[in-house]
Amino acid sequence: MNYSEILRRHGFTFDKSKGQNFLVNPGVAPRMAEAGTSPYAGVLEIGPGAGALTRALSRAAAKVVAVELDPRLLPVLEETLADCRNVTVIRGDILKINLPALLEEHFRNMPVYICANLPYNITSPVIMRLLESRLPFKAITVMVQKEAAQRLCAPMGSRACGAITAAVRYYAEPRMLFPVSRGSFVPAPKVESAVLQFILRREPPIQVRDEAAFFRLVRAAFGQRRKTIANAVSAGLGLEKPAVLAAMGRAGIHSSARAEELALEDFARLAGEFTS
C-alpha cells in the first residue's frame, strides 16, 4: 500500500507541532506488531497515522482500538483500514481520554497491550500516563526517538539515566527491541528511532512511604545534573543544604554524590529521611 500517495490524494499536510512522522516501512510494522501483542488479545494503538502499524496489528491481534488526535486523518484511515474488520478508530487525545472507561467499553475481559509509534514531542507524557494509570496492560511497546529510548532503558547509576529513567523503572522493566532508520517514515525525521518494550511490574521494586514525595525528590535531584544532589535537592525542594546533607548522611549517601550515581534504593532511603 502506497501510504504517501494516499495521503497526497486526501490533501493531507504534515503538522510539525503534532510530531507527525508516519511509519511506512513494510518490514517494521509487522515486526513491531509481533513483539507488541498476541492473537487472543486486544491492542490499544496511540496515533495510528496513516495506518501501517494498525494494519499489522489487526493481523496479529483479536481487536485493535486506535486513538487519533488529528481529525484530518480519519478519512485516510477509513480508506487504509477498510478491510480491517477488527479495528475501531477513535478520535481523541490519549493524554485526556478516560482510559479505564475505554478499556471497559472496548476490551472487557480481554488482555490488553499497548503498541504505538509515539510522536516525539509527547513521548514522556504518554509513557508516564500509561504507567501511572496502573491499568493491567500486558506490555507497552512503543517506537520513540533513539536517544529517548536509550535514556528510558538506561540502568540506574549510569550517566545516561535521568528522572524519567527512575520513574520508568519504578513501574516497569524496560528493554530495547530494535533500531529503526529515519527512512522508515514520511516525512523522514532528522533522528534515528528505536522500538522498546515495558513489562509492567506487579509491585514496585522498592518501598516508599510517599510516592509523590519520592518522585519530587527524584525530579529535583536530576533537575540540575551538573550539581551535587545536595545542591540540586536544596534548590529544587527549597530545603536548607545542611538539612539535605544530614539526610544524605543518614541514608548512607556520600555528600558529593550526583543523581546519576544513585540506585532506586538510594533515592528511596533518602526520600524516607524527608517523609519520616
Order of alpha helices (4+ residues) and beta strands (2+ residues): alpha-beta-alpha-beta-alpha-beta-alpha-beta-alpha-beta-alpha-beta-alpha-alpha-beta-beta-beta-alpha-alpha-alpha-alpha
